[in-house]
Amino acid sequence: MKNLLDNLKRIWRDKWLFGSVAALLSTVFAALLSLTSPFENFEYKTYDLRFSIRGTQPVEEDKIAIVGIDDQSFLALGLQWPFPRGIYNWAVQNLLEAGARLVVIDIEFAEPSDRYLKQEPAGCCDKKRT
């Protein structure tokens, strides 16, 4: 009986070791494969395929507003890039007060700027906050 238990323990230990090694090798193989361009191209193709299978999703266009920063923004505010961070705060607060449920900012804040407005640009903050 003791021999049987010892054999079962050895088999279990060997299977566990085999499974661990197999899992580790699979993970390393998948990681290396993900670094190759053929795998990346395959991912892009399947990504496109998944979206084509899903189909288009209906969007109520009147509920989406895109606020951009362009040359007219610079002229109207009399500022240069980068805008002080206070401008973004002012814009987000106005959007939320106007009823926005979600505000997404897609700007890379790479350059330093004044954190606060030293002086409000003309016409920027017509509505005074309390």
N, CA, C and O atoms as a printed pandas DataFrame, in Angstrom:
     atom_number atom_name residue_name chain_id  residue_number  x_coord  y_coord  z_coord
0              1         N          MET        A               1    0.817   -1.198    0.000
1              2        CA          MET        A               1    0.000    0.000    0.000
2              3         C          MET        A               1    0.865    1.269    0.000
3              4         O          MET        A               1    0.556    2.253   -0.672
4              5         N          LYS        A               2    1.961    1.213    0.778
5              6        CA          LYS        A               2    2.852    2.356    0.840
6              7         C          LYS        A               2    3.512    2.602   -0.511
7              8         O          LYS        A               2    3.690    3.749   -0.922
8              9         N          ASN        A               3    3.879    1.509   -1.209
9             10        CA          ASN        A               3    4.464    1.646   -2.542
10            11         C          ASN        A               3    3.497    2.316   -3.501
11            12         O          ASN        A               3    3.902    3.145   -4.317
12            13         N          LEU        A               4    2.241    1.969   -3.411
13            14        CA          LEU        A               4    1.216    2.546   -4.276
14            15         C          LEU        A               4    1.088    4.045   -4.036
15            16         O          LEU        A               4    1.021    4.827   -4.985
16            17         N          LEU        A               5    1.055    4.448   -2.760
17            18        CA          LEU        A               5    0.957    5.874   -2.434
18            19         C          LEU        A               5    2.197    6.630   -2.902
19            20         O          LEU        A               5    2.087    7.746   -3.411
20            21         N          ASP        A               6    3.363    6.037   -2.736
21            22        CA          ASP        A               6    4.592    6.678   -3.203
22            23         C          ASP        A               6    4.579    6.846   -4.725
23            24         O          ASP        A               6    4.981    7.889   -5.240
24            25         N          ASN        A               7    4.114    5.814   -5.444
25            26        CA          ASN        A               7    4.030    5.899   -6.908
26            27         C          ASN        A               7    3.047    6.980   -7.341
27            28         O          ASN        A               7    3.321    7.729   -8.279
28            29         N          LEU        A               8    1.894    7.067   -6.657
29            30        CA          LEU        A               8    0.898    8.099   -6.997
30            31         C          LEU        A               8    1.464    9.500   -6.750
31            32         O          LEU        A               8    1.260   10.410   -7.553
32            33         N          LYS        A               9    2.172    9.663   -5.637
33            34        CA          LYS        A               9    2.780   10.965   -5.336
34            35         C          LYS        A               9    3.811   11.340   -6.395
35            36         O          LYS        A               9    3.867   12.493   -6.822
36            37         N          ARG        A              10    4.619   10.387   -6.817
37            38        CA          ARG        A              10    5.646   10.651   -7.826
38            39         C          ARG        A              10    5.013   11.029   -9.161
39            40         O          ARG        A              10    5.450   11.969   -9.824
40            41         N          ILE        A              11    3.972   10.281   -9.547
41            42        CA          ILE        A              11    3.278   10.584  -10.806
42            43         C          ILE        A              11    2.650   11.974  -10.741
43            44         O          ILE        A              11    2.758   12.753  -11.688
44            45         N          TRP        A              12    1.996   12.281   -9.627
45            46        CA          TRP        A              12    1.356   13.597   -9.485
46            47         C          TRP        A              12    2.406   14.703   -9.544
47            48         O          TRP        A              12    2.214   15.721  -10.210
48            49         N          ARG        A              13    3.508   14.493   -8.845
49            50        CA          ARG        A              13    4.570   15.490   -8.835
50            51         C          ARG        A              13    5.148   15.662  -10.238
51            52         O          ARG        A              13    5.402   16.790  -10.661
52            53         N          ASP        A              14    5.359   14.579  -10.959
53            54        CA          ASP        A              14    5.898   14.654  -12.314
54            55         C          ASP        A              14    4.912   15.326  -13.263
55            56         O          ASP        A              14    5.321   16.115  -14.115
56            57         N          LYS        A              15    3.618   15.027  -13.129
57            58        CA          LYS        A              15    2.607   15.674  -13.983
58            59         C          LYS        A              15    2.538   17.166  -13.684
59            60         O          LYS        A              15    2.407   17.984  -14.595
60            61         N          TRP        A              16    2.626   17.513  -12.416
61            62        CA          TRP        A              16    2.588   18.920  -12.048
62            63         C          TRP        A              16    3.800   19.638  -12.622
63            64         O          TRP        A              16    3.689   20.746  -13.148
64            65         N          LEU        A              17    4.957   18.995  -12.516
65            66        CA          LEU        A              17    6.180   19.567  -13.075
66            67         C          LEU        A              17    6.076   19.684  -14.591
67            68         O          LEU        A              17    6.453   20.708  -15.161
68            69         N          PHE        A              18    5.569   18.645  -15.246
69            70        CA          PHE        A              18    5.389   18.675  -16.699
70            71         C          PHE        A              18    4.431   19.793  -17.105
71            72         O          PHE        A              18    4.699   20.529  -18.054
72            73         N          GLY        A              19    3.320   19.919  -16.389
73            74        CA          GLY        A              19    2.343   20.976  -16.692
74            75         C          GLY        A              19    2.923   22.366  -16.499
75            76         O          GLY        A              19    2.656   23.275  -17.286
76            77         N          SER        A              20    3.722   22.527  -15.447
77            78        CA          SER        A              20    4.344   23.833  -15.190
78            79         C          SER        A              20    5.328   24.201  -16.288
79            80         O          SER        A              20    5.344   25.339  -16.759
80            81         N          VAL        A              21    6.146   23.245  -16.694
81            82        CA          VAL        A              21    7.122   23.503  -17.751
82            83         C          VAL        A              21    6.408   23.800  -19.069
83            84         O          VAL        A              21    6.794   24.713  -19.800
84            85         N          ALA        A              22    5.366   23.025  -19.366
85            86        CA          ALA        A              22    4.605   23.256  -20.598
86            87         C          ALA        A              22    3.964   24.641  -20.590
87            88         O          ALA        A              22    3.983   25.332  -21.609
88            89         N          ALA        A              23    3.392   25.062  -19.452
89            90        CA          ALA        A              23    2.780   26.389  -19.355
90            91         C          ALA        A              23    3.819   27.487  -19.522
91            92         O          ALA        A              23    3.570   28.481  -20.204
92            93         N          LEU        A              24    4.972   27.315  -18.907
93            94        CA          LEU        A              24    6.036   28.309  -19.011
94            95         C          LEU        A              24    6.544   28.431  -20.448
95            96         O          LEU        A              24    6.721   29.538  -20.956
96            97         N          LEU        A              25    6.775   27.294  -21.096
97            98        CA          LEU        A              25    7.239   27.325  -22.486
98            99         C          LEU        A              25    6.185   27.936  -23.407
99           100         O          LEU        A              25    6.532   28.678  -24.325
100          101         N          SER        A              26    4.919   27.641  -23.183
101          102        CA          SER        A              26    3.843   28.213  -24.000
102          103         C          SER        A              26    3.787   29.721  -23.841
103          104         O          SER        A              26    3.588   30.448  -24.815
104          105         N          THR        A              27    3.961   30.187  -22.620
105          106        CA          THR        A              27    3.937   31.626  -22.362
106          107         C          THR        A              27    5.102   32.322  -23.053
107          108         O          THR        A              27    4.921   33.371  -23.671
108          109         N          VAL        A              28    6.299   31.742  -22.952
109          110        CA          VAL        A              28    7.476   32.321  -23.599
110          111         C          VAL        A              28    7.307   32.314  -25.113
111          112         O          VAL        A              28    7.642   33.293  -25.781
112          113         N          PHE        A              29    6.791   31.221  -25.655
113          114        CA          PHE        A              29    6.568   31.134  -27.099
114          115         C          PHE        A              29    5.566   32.193  -27.564
115          116         O          PHE        A              29    5.792   32.860  -28.574
116          117         N          ALA        A              30    4.466   32.349  -26.833
117          118        CA          ALA        A              30    3.461   33.351  -27.200
118          119         C          ALA        A              30    4.035   34.757  -27.109
119          120         O          ALA        A              30    3.743   35.597  -27.960
120          121         N          ALA        A              31    4.845   35.027  -26.091
121          122        CA          ALA        A              31    5.452   36.347  -25.940
122          123         C          ALA        A              31    6.409   36.640  -27.100
123          124         O          ALA        A              31    6.408   37.744  -27.644
124          125         N          LEU        A              32    7.213   35.662  -27.470
125          126        CA          LEU        A              32    8.132   35.854  -28.596
126          127         C          LEU        A              32    7.371   35.997  -29.916
127          128         O          LEU        A              32    7.750   36.797  -30.772
128          129         N          LEU        A              33    6.318   35.234  -30.075
129          130        CA          LEU        A              33    5.522   35.308  -31.290
130          131         C          LEU        A              33    4.849   36.673  -31.431
131          132         O          LEU        A              33    4.705   37.190  -32.538
132          133         N          SER        A              34    4.440   37.249  -30.305
133          134        CA          SER        A              34    3.764   38.552  -30.361
134          135         C          SER        A              34    4.707   39.665  -30.790
135          136         O          SER        A              34    4.249   40.731  -31.199
136          137         N          LEU        A              35    6.009   39.441  -30.706
137          138        CA          LEU        A              35    6.981   40.452  -31.122
138          139         C          LEU        A              35    7.282   40.411  -32.614
139          140         O          LEU        A              35    7.962   41.300  -33.126
140          141         N          THR        A              36    6.799   39.416  -33.308
141          142        CA          THR        A              36    7.092   39.289  -34.740
142          143         C          THR        A              36    6.041   40.016  -35.559
143          144         O          THR        A              36    4.885   40.117  -35.147
144          145         N          SER        A              37    6.437   40.518  -36.705
145          146        CA          SER        A              37    5.507   41.262  -37.551
146          147         C          SER        A              37    4.426   40.380  -38.182
147          148         O          SER        A              37    3.304   40.860  -38.347
148          149         N          PRO        A              38    4.691   39.118  -38.547
149          150        CA          PRO        A              38    3.585   38.314  -39.081
150          151         C          PRO        A              38    2.444   38.153  -38.072
151          152         O          PRO        A              38    1.272   38.192  -38.447
152          153         N          PHE        A              39    2.777   37.978  -36.824
153          154        CA          PHE        A              39    1.736   37.859  -35.804
154          155         C          PHE        A              39    0.989   39.178  -35.650
155          156         O          PHE        A              39   -0.230   39.194  -35.476
156          157         N          GLU        A              40    1.732   40.287  -35.718
157          158        CA          GLU        A              40    1.106   41.605  -35.612
158          159         C          GLU        A              40    0.154   41.835  -36.787
159          160         O          GLU        A              40   -0.955   42.333  -36.596
160          161         N          ASN        A              41    0.577   41.477  -37.988
161          162        CA          ASN        A              41   -0.298   41.597  -39.157
162          163         C          ASN        A              41   -1.531   40.718  -39.005
163          164         O          ASN        A              41   -2.635   41.128  -39.365
164          165         N          PHE        A              42   -1.354   39.518  -38.476
165          166        CA          PHE        A              42   -2.476   38.616  -38.232
166          167         C          PHE        A              42   -3.458   39.253  -37.243
167          168         O          PHE        A              42   -4.673   39.161  -37.425
168          169         N          GLU        A              43   -2.936   39.892  -36.208
169          170        CA          GLU        A              43   -3.793   40.560  -35.227
170          171         C          GLU        A              43   -4.585   41.687  -35.882
171          172         O          GLU        A              43   -5.777   41.839  -35.615
172          173         N          TYR        A              44   -3.936   42.482  -36.737
173          174        CA          TYR        A              44   -4.640   43.568  -37.420
174          175         C          TYR        A              44   -5.752   43.032  -38.315
175          176         O          TYR        A              44   -6.849   43.589  -38.346
176          177         N          LYS        A              45   -5.473   41.961  -39.035
177          178        CA          LYS        A              45   -6.480   41.380  -39.927
178          179         C          LYS        A              45   -7.661   40.842  -39.130
179          180         O          LYS        A              45   -8.813   41.057  -39.507
180          181         N          THR        A              46   -7.383   40.146  -38.033
181          182        CA          THR        A              46   -8.493   39.606  -37.249
182          183         C          THR        A              46   -9.257   40.720  -36.547
183          184         O          THR        A              46  -10.459   40.597  -36.309
184          185         N          TYR        A              47   -8.565   41.806  -36.217
185          186        CA          TYR        A              47   -9.236   42.958  -35.620
186          187         C          TYR        A              47  -10.246   43.538  -36.608
187          188         O          TYR        A              47  -11.390   43.814  -36.247
188          189         N          ASP        A              48   -9.818   43.719  -37.848
189          190        CA          ASP        A              48  -10.723   44.201  -38.892
190          191         C          ASP        A              48  -11.880   43.228  -39.099
191          192         O          ASP        A              48  -13.029   43.642  -39.249
192          193         N          LEU        A              49  -11.572   41.945  -39.106
193          194        CA          LEU        A              49  -12.592   40.929  -39.304
194          195         C          LEU        A              49  -13.626   40.958  -38.175
195          196         O          LEU        A              49  -14.828   40.865  -38.423
196          197         N          ARG        A              50  -13.155   41.086  -36.952
197          198        CA          ARG        A              50  -14.090   41.119  -35.815
198          199         C          ARG        A              50  -15.028   42.311  -35.913
199          200         O          ARG        A              50  -16.214   42.189  -35.605
200          201         N          PHE        A              51  -14.513   43.466  -36.338
201          202        CA          PHE        A              51  -15.382   44.634  -36.491
202          203         C          PHE        A              51  -16.345   44.464  -37.653
203          204         O          PHE        A              51  -17.487   44.917  -37.570
204          205         N          SER        A              52  -15.917   43.825  -38.734
205          206        CA          SER        A              52  -16.827   43.623  -39.864
206          207         C          SER        A              52  -17.920   42.615  -39.501
207          208         O          SER        A              52  -19.054   42.738  -39.963
208          209         N          ILE        A              53  -17.588   41.635  -38.690
209          210        CA          ILE        A              53  -18.605   40.679  -38.227
210          211         C          ILE        A              53  -19.597   41.372  -37.304
211          212         O          ILE        A              53  -20.803   41.144  -37.394
212          213         N          ARG        A              54  -19.088   42.213  -36.423
213          214        CA          ARG        A              54  -19.960   42.924  -35.480
214          215         C          ARG        A              54  -20.917   43.861  -36.206
215          216         O          ARG        A              54  -22.070   44.023  -35.807
216          217         N          GLY        A              55  -20.428   44.469  -37.266
217          218        CA          GLY        A              55  -21.256   45.414  -38.017
218          219         C          GLY        A              55  -21.202   46.800  -37.399
219          220         O          GLY        A              55  -20.590   47.014  -36.352
220          221         N          THR        A              56  -21.857   47.732  -38.075
221          222        CA          THR        A              56  -21.866   49.108  -37.579
222          223         C          THR        A              56  -22.800   49.222  -36.386
223          224         O          THR        A              56  -23.797   48.507  -36.285
224          225         N          GLN        A              57  -22.466   50.113  -35.507
225          226        CA          GLN        A              57  -23.269   50.371  -34.325
226          227         C          GLN        A              57  -23.973   51.711  -34.504
227          228         O          GLN        A              57  -23.348   52.689  -34.913
228          229         N          PRO        A              58  -25.261   51.763  -34.205
229          230        CA          PRO        A              58  -25.967   53.036  -34.346
230          231         C          PRO        A              58  -25.475   54.051  -33.316
231          232         O          PRO        A              58  -25.251   53.718  -32.152
232          233         N          VAL        A              59  -25.315   55.284  -33.762
233          234        CA          VAL        A              59  -24.866   56.364  -32.885
234          235         C          VAL        A              59  -25.803   57.538  -33.089
235          236         O          VAL        A              59  -26.097   57.932  -34.217
236          237         N          GLU        A              60  -26.267   58.087  -31.981
237          238        CA          GLU        A              60  -27.081   59.289  -32.070
238          239         C          GLU        A              60  -26.132   60.476  -32.177
239          240         O          GLU        A              60  -25.580   60.939  -31.179
240          241         N          GLU        A              61  -25.954   60.952  -33.387
241          242        CA          GLU        A              61  -24.941   61.962  -33.660
242          243         C          GLU        A              61  -25.196   63.286  -32.950
243          244         O          GLU        A              61  -24.254   64.026  -32.662
244          245         N          ASP        A              62  -26.453   63.590  -32.666
245          246        CA          ASP        A              62  -26.737   64.861  -32.022
246          247         C          ASP        A              62  -26.323   64.872  -30.555
247          248         O          ASP        A              62  -26.363   65.919  -29.908
248          249         N          LYS        A              63  -25.931   63.731  -30.031
249          250        CA          LYS        A              63  -25.520   63.670  -28.632
250          251         C          LYS        A              63  -24.004   63.659  -28.471
251          252         O          LYS        A              63  -23.499   63.496  -27.360
252          253         N          ILE        A              64  -23.286   63.828  -29.559
253          254        CA          ILE        A              64  -21.827   63.831  -29.510
254          255         C          ILE        A              64  -21.326   65.183  -29.999
255          256         O          ILE        A              64  -21.739   65.670  -31.052
256          257         N          ALA        A              65  -20.441   65.775  -29.227
257          258        CA          ALA        A              65  -19.833   67.040  -29.631
258          259         C          ALA        A              65  -18.326   66.880  -29.594
259          260         O          ALA        A              65  -17.776   66.373  -28.616
260          261         N          ILE        A              66  -17.663   67.302  -30.639
261          262        CA          ILE        A              66  -16.207   67.268  -30.695
262          263         C          ILE        A              66  -15.723   68.708  -30.617
263          264         O          ILE        A              66  -16.057   69.537  -31.465
264          265         N          VAL        A              67  -14.940   68.991  -29.599
265          266        CA          VAL        A              67  -14.406   70.327  -29.401
266          267         C          VAL        A              67  -12.935   70.273  -29.773
267          268         O          VAL        A              67  -12.159   69.543  -29.157
268          269         N          GLY        A              68  -12.558   71.037  -30.771
269          270        CA          GLY        A              68  -11.179   71.007  -31.253
270          271         C          GLY        A              68  -10.425   72.271  -30.916
271          272         O          GLY        A              68  -11.010   73.314  -30.626
272          273         N          ILE        A              69   -9.111   72.151  -30.960
273          274        CA          ILE        A              69   -8.241   73.313  -30.789
274          275         C          ILE        A              69   -7.578   73.570  -32.138
275          276         O          ILE        A              69   -6.861   72.720  -32.667
276          277         N          ASP        A              70   -7.831   74.758  -32.684
277          278        CA          ASP        A              70   -7.283   75.092  -33.990
278          279         C          ASP        A              70   -6.715   76.504  -33.955
279          280         O          ASP        A              70   -6.630   77.126  -32.897
280          281         N          ASP        A              71   -6.331   76.996  -35.116
281          282        CA          ASP        A              71   -5.746   78.342  -35.190
282          283         C          ASP        A              71   -6.712   79.409  -34.686
283          284         O          ASP        A              71   -6.293   80.381  -34.057
284          285         N          GLN        A              72   -7.999   79.232  -34.958
285          286        CA          GLN        A              72   -8.988   80.201  -34.479
286          287         C          GLN        A              72   -9.049   80.233  -32.951
287          288         O          GLN        A              72   -9.298   81.282  -32.356
288          289         N          SER        A              73   -8.821   79.084  -32.324
289          290        CA          SER        A              73   -8.806   79.033  -30.855
290          291         C          SER        A              73   -7.677   79.901  -30.317
291          292         O          SER        A              73   -7.866   80.651  -29.360
292          293         N          PHE        A              74   -6.506   79.797  -30.933
293          294        CA          PHE        A              74   -5.369   80.591  -30.492
294          295         C          PHE        A              74   -5.638   82.076  -30.679
295          296         O          PHE        A              74   -5.331   82.889  -29.808
296          297         N          LEU        A              75   -6.217   82.423  -31.831
297          298        CA          LEU        A              75   -6.506   83.836  -32.101
298          299         C          LEU        A              75   -7.567   84.379  -31.156
299          300         O          LEU        A              75   -7.418   85.481  -30.628
300          301         N          ALA        A              76   -8.636   83.621  -30.936
301          302        CA          ALA        A              76   -9.729   84.089  -30.087
302          303         C          ALA        A              76   -9.281   84.266  -28.638
303          304         O          ALA        A              76   -9.723   85.196  -27.963
304          305         N          LEU        A              77   -8.423   83.397  -28.164
305          306        CA          LEU        A              77   -7.986   83.473  -26.769
306          307         C          LEU        A              77   -6.749   84.331  -26.584
307          308         O          LEU        A              77   -6.429   84.725  -25.463
308          309         N          GLY        A              78   -6.051   84.623  -27.671
309          310        CA          GLY        A              78   -4.834   85.422  -27.569
310          311         C          GLY        A              78   -3.724   84.699  -26.830
311          312         O          GLY        A              78   -2.913   85.329  -26.152
312          313         N          LEU        A              79   -3.683   83.385  -26.956
313          314        CA          LEU        A              79   -2.684   82.582  -26.260
314          315         C          LEU        A              79   -1.849   81.791  -27.253
315          316         O          LEU        A              79   -2.212   81.642  -28.419
316          317         N          GLN        A              80   -0.728   81.291  -26.767
317          318        CA          GLN        A              80    0.119   80.412  -27.563
318          319         C          GLN        A              80    0.121   79.029  -26.934
319          320         O          GLN        A              80   -0.258   78.855  -25.776
320          321         N          TRP        A              81    0.554   78.050  -27.718
321          322        CA          TRP        A              81    0.667   76.682  -27.203
322          323         C          TRP        A              81    1.892   76.592  -26.306
323          324         O          TRP        A              81    2.920   77.181  -26.641
324          325         N          PRO        A              82    1.835   75.913  -25.230
325          326        CA          PRO        A              82    0.693   75.190  -24.676
326          327         C          PRO        A              82   -0.222   76.116  -23.895
327          328         O          PRO        A              82    0.229   77.045  -23.226
328          329         N          PHE        A              83   -1.522   75.843  -23.994
329          330        CA          PHE        A              83   -2.479   76.603  -23.199
330          331         C          PHE        A              83   -2.221   76.342  -21.720
331          332         O          PHE        A              83   -1.811   75.243  -21.345
332          333         N          PRO        A              84   -2.456   77.341  -20.883
333          334        CA          PRO        A              84   -2.378   77.076  -19.442
334          335         C          PRO        A              84   -3.406   75.999  -19.058
335          336         O          PRO        A              84   -4.477   75.917  -19.661
336          337         N          ARG        A              85   -3.082   75.195  -18.076
337          338        CA          ARG        A              85   -3.983   74.107  -17.680
338          339         C          ARG        A              85   -5.352   74.618  -17.247
339          340         O          ARG        A              85   -6.344   73.895  -17.332
340          341         N          GLY        A              86   -5.402   75.846  -16.791
341          342        CA          GLY        A              86   -6.680   76.429  -16.367
342          343         C          GLY        A              86   -7.689   76.534  -17.497
343          344         O          GLY        A              86   -8.894   76.502  -17.248
344          345         N          ILE        A              87   -7.219   76.659  -18.745
345          346        CA          ILE        A              87   -8.125   76.711  -19.900
346          347         C          ILE        A              87   -8.890   75.399  -20.015
347          348         O          ILE        A              87  -10.093   75.388  -20.277
348          349         N          TYR        A              88   -8.178   74.295  -19.817
349          350        CA          TYR        A              88   -8.838   72.987  -19.920
350          351         C          TYR        A              88   -9.837   72.805  -18.782
351          352         O          TYR        A              88  -10.918   72.249  -18.978
352          353         N          ASN        A              89   -9.474   73.272  -17.606
353          354        CA          ASN        A              89  -10.395   73.213  -16.480
354          355         C          ASN        A              89  -11.658   74.010  -16.786
355          356         O          ASN        A              89  -12.769   73.538  -16.544
356          357         N          TRP        A              90  -11.490   75.198  -17.309
357          358        CA          TRP        A              90  -12.625   76.048  -17.659
358          359         C          TRP        A              90  -13.505   75.369  -18.712
359          360         O          TRP        A              90  -14.731   75.383  -18.606
360          361         N          ALA        A              91  -12.869   74.773  -19.730
361          362        CA          ALA        A              91  -13.627   74.116  -20.799
362          363         C          ALA        A              91  -14.395   72.911  -20.268
363          364         O          ALA        A              91  -15.563   72.726  -20.610
364          365         N          VAL        A              92  -13.762   72.098  -19.448
365          366        CA          VAL        A              92  -14.436   70.914  -18.903
366          367         C          VAL        A              92  -15.593   71.335  -18.008
367          368         O          VAL        A              92  -16.672   70.747  -18.079
368          369         N          GLN        A              93  -15.385   72.342  -17.169
369          370        CA          GLN        A              93  -16.471   72.809  -16.298
370          371         C          GLN        A              93  -17.659   73.308  -17.121
371          372         O          GLN        A              93  -18.808   73.014  -16.790
372          373         N          ASN        A              94  -17.391   74.057  -18.187
373          374        CA          ASN        A              94  -18.478   74.548  -19.045
374          375         C          ASN        A              94  -19.199   73.401  -19.735
375          376         O          ASN        A              94  -20.425   73.425  -19.848
376          377         N          LEU        A              95  -18.461   72.397  -20.199
377          378        CA          LEU        A              95  -19.096   71.250  -20.846
378          379         C          LEU        A              95  -19.975   70.476  -19.868
379          380         O          LEU        A              95  -21.078   70.055  -20.218
380          381         N          LEU        A              96  -19.490   70.290  -18.651
381          382        CA          LEU        A              96  -20.292   69.581  -17.645
382          383         C          LEU        A              96  -21.537   70.363  -17.273
383          384         O          LEU        A              96  -22.612   69.785  -17.111
384          385         N          GLU        A              97  -21.399   71.688  -17.135
385          386        CA          GLU        A              97  -22.562   72.520  -16.828
386          387         C          GLU        A              97  -23.566   72.528  -17.974
387          388         O          GLU        A              97  -24.762   72.718  -17.754
388          389         N          ALA        A              98  -23.083   72.321  -19.192
389          390        CA          ALA        A              98  -23.976   72.288  -20.355
390          391         C          ALA        A              98  -24.679   70.941  -20.483
391          392         O          ALA        A              98  -25.524   70.762  -21.360
392          393         N          GLY        A              99  -24.333   69.988  -19.608
393          394        CA          GLY        A              99  -25.030   68.705  -19.618
394          395         C          GLY        A              99  -24.227   67.530  -20.132
395          396         O          GLY        A              99  -24.778   66.445  -20.314
396          397         N          ALA        A             100  -22.942   67.714  -20.371
397          398        CA          ALA        A             100  -22.127   66.594  -20.844
398          399         C          ALA        A             100  -22.046   65.524  -19.762
399          400         O          ALA        A             100  -21.801   65.821  -18.593
400          401         N          ARG        A             101  -22.256   64.274  -20.171
401          402        CA          ARG        A             101  -22.132   63.163  -19.223
402          403         C          ARG        A             101  -20.716   62.616  -19.202
403          404         O          ARG        A             101  -20.308   61.982  -18.229
404          405         N          LEU        A             102  -19.976   62.852  -20.254
405          406        CA          LEU        A             102  -18.620   62.338  -20.360
406          407         C          LEU        A             102  -17.786   63.328  -21.140
407          408         O          LEU        A             102  -18.205   63.812  -22.191
408          409         N          VAL        A             103  -16.605   63.631  -20.629
409          410        CA          VAL        A             103  -15.676   64.517  -21.325
410          411         C          VAL        A             103  -14.368   63.748  -21.484
411          412         O          VAL        A             103  -13.788   63.285  -20.502
412          413         N          VAL        A             104  -13.913   63.616  -22.722
413          414        CA          VAL        A             104  -12.665   62.915  -23.016
414          415         C          VAL        A             104  -11.692   63.928  -23.592
415          416         O          VAL        A             104  -12.018   64.654  -24.531
416          417         N          ILE        A             105  -10.498   63.971  -23.022
417          418        CA          ILE        A             105   -9.470   64.892  -23.506
418          419         C          ILE        A             105   -8.361   64.060  -24.137
419          420         O          ILE        A             105   -7.776   63.195  -23.486
420          421         N          ASP        A             106   -8.079   64.325  -25.402
421          422        CA          ASP        A             106   -7.037   63.591  -26.124
422          423         C          ASP        A             106   -5.926   64.560  -26.499
423          424         O          ASP        A             106   -5.743   64.908  -27.666
424          425         N          ILE        A             107   -5.196   64.980  -25.487
425          426        CA          ILE        A             107   -4.086   65.917  -25.675
426          427         C          ILE        A             107   -2.901   65.374  -24.912
427          428         O          ILE        A             107   -3.045   64.903  -23.784
428          429         N          GLU        A             108   -1.735   65.436  -25.516
429          430        CA          GLU        A             108   -0.523   65.036  -24.819
430          431         C          GLU        A             108    0.069   66.271  -24.161
431          432         O          GLU        A             108    0.508   67.199  -24.839
432          433         N          PHE        A             109    0.076   66.273  -22.845
433          434        CA          PHE        A             109    0.607   67.406  -22.097
434          435         C          PHE        A             109    2.106   67.208  -21.901
435          436         O          PHE        A             109    2.560   66.911  -20.796
436          437         N          ALA        A             110    2.867   67.373  -22.973
437          438        CA          ALA        A             110    4.303   67.116  -22.932
438          439         C          ALA        A             110    5.101   68.347  -22.501
439          440         O          ALA        A             110    6.116   68.224  -21.816
440          441         N          GLU        A             111    4.640   69.532  -22.901
441          442        CA          GLU        A             111    5.373   70.748  -22.564
442          443         C          GLU        A             111    4.850   71.316  -21.254
443          444         O          GLU        A             111    3.666   71.184  -20.944
444          445         N          PRO        A             112    5.726   71.946  -20.488
445          446        CA          PRO        A             112    5.254   72.594  -19.259
446          447         C          PRO        A             112    4.449   73.837  -19.604
447          448         O          PRO        A             112    4.658   74.464  -20.643
448          449         N          SER        A             113    3.536   74.178  -18.723
449          450        CA          SER        A             113    2.766   75.409  -18.909
450          451         C          SER        A             113    2.389   75.937  -17.542
451          452         O          SER        A             113    2.566   75.267  -16.524
452          453         N          ASP        A             114    1.863   77.161  -17.538
453          454        CA          ASP        A             114    1.364   77.703  -16.283
454          455         C          ASP        A             114    0.192   76.852  -15.835
455          456         O          ASP        A             114   -0.713   76.554  -16.614
456          457         N          ARG        A             115    0.223   76.469  -14.575
457          458        CA          ARG        A             115   -0.862   75.620  -14.074
458          459         C          ARG        A             115   -2.158   76.410  -13.978
459          460         O          ARG        A             115   -3.237   75.891  -14.267
460          461         N          TYR        A             116   -2.045   77.632  -13.583
461          462        CA          TYR        A             116   -3.231   78.459  -13.407
462          463         C          TYR        A             116   -3.154   79.655  -14.354
463          464         O          TYR        A             116   -2.075   80.054  -14.792
464          465         N          LEU        A             117   -4.288   80.197  -14.650
465          466        CA          LEU        A             117   -4.324   81.395  -15.483
466          467         C          LEU        A             117   -3.893   82.586  -14.647
467          468         O          LEU        A             117   -4.440   82.834  -13.572
468          469         N          LYS        A             118   -2.914   83.316  -15.143
469          470        CA          LYS        A             118   -2.522   84.538  -14.441
470          471         C          LYS        A             118   -3.571   85.619  -14.707
471          472         O          LYS        A             118   -3.881   86.442  -13.846
472          473         N          GLN        A             119   -4.094   85.587  -15.901
473          474        CA          GLN        A             119   -5.117   86.549  -16.286
474          475         C          GLN        A             119   -6.034   85.842  -17.276
475          476         O          GLN        A             119   -5.563   85.177  -18.199
476          477         N          GLU        A             120   -7.336   85.985  -17.086
477          478        CA          GLU        A             120   -8.267   85.320  -17.988
478          479         C          GLU        A             120   -8.190   85.971  -19.362
479          480         O          GLU        A             120   -8.243   87.196  -19.474
480          481         N          PRO        A             121   -8.065   85.155  -20.411
481          482        CA          PRO        A             121   -8.059   85.709  -21.764
482          483         C          PRO        A             121   -9.398   86.382  -22.073
483          484         O          PRO        A             121  -10.437   85.993  -21.539
484          485         N          ALA        A             122   -9.358   87.383  -22.932
485          486        CA          ALA        A             122  -10.579   88.115  -23.280
486          487         C          ALA        A             122  -11.621   87.162  -23.850
487          488         O          ALA        A             122  -11.330   86.400  -24.772
488          489         N          GLY        A             123  -12.818   87.203  -23.311
489          490        CA          GLY        A             123  -13.926   86.390  -23.809
490          491         C          GLY        A             123  -13.862   84.940  -23.380
491          492         O          GLY        A             123  -14.773   84.170  -23.687
492          493         N          CYS        A             124  -12.821   84.551  -22.686
493          494        CA          CYS        A             124  -12.672   83.143  -22.305
494          495         C          CYS        A             124  -13.654   82.759  -21.217
495          496         O          CYS        A             124  -14.356   81.753  -21.321
496          497         N          CYS        A             125  -13.695   83.538  -20.213
497          498        CA          CYS        A             125  -14.481   83.158  -19.035
498          499         C          CYS        A             125  -15.525   84.217  -18.761
499          500         O          CYS        A             125  -15.538   84.819  -17.687
500          501         N          ASP        A             126  -16.406   84.452  -19.731
501          502        CA          ASP        A             126  -17.428   85.482  -19.561
502          503         C          ASP        A             126  -18.319   85.181  -18.361
503          504         O          ASP        A             126  -18.750   86.089  -17.652
504          505         N          LYS        A             127  -18.587   83.908  -18.146
505          506        CA          LYS        A             127  -19.441   83.518  -17.039
506          507         C          LYS        A             127  -18.596   83.382  -15.780
507          508         O          LYS        A             127  -17.738   82.503  -15.695
508          509         N          LYS        A             128  -18.836   84.240  -14.815
509          510        CA          LYS        A             128  -18.054   84.217  -13.573
510          511         C          LYS        A             128  -18.566   83.101  -12.664
511          512         O          LYS        A             128  -19.772   82.907  -12.518
512          513         N          ARG        A             129  -17.654   82.391  -12.073
513          514        CA          ARG        A             129  -17.993   81.288  -11.172
514          515         C          ARG        A             129  -17.971   81.799   -9.731
515          516         O          ARG        A             129  -17.234   82.724   -9.387
516          517         N          THR        A             130  -18.791   81.175   -8.915
517          518        CA          THR        A             130  -18.812   81.553   -7.505
518          519         C          THR        A             130  -18.108   80.503   -6.697
519          520         O          THR        A             130  -18.010   80.627   -5.476
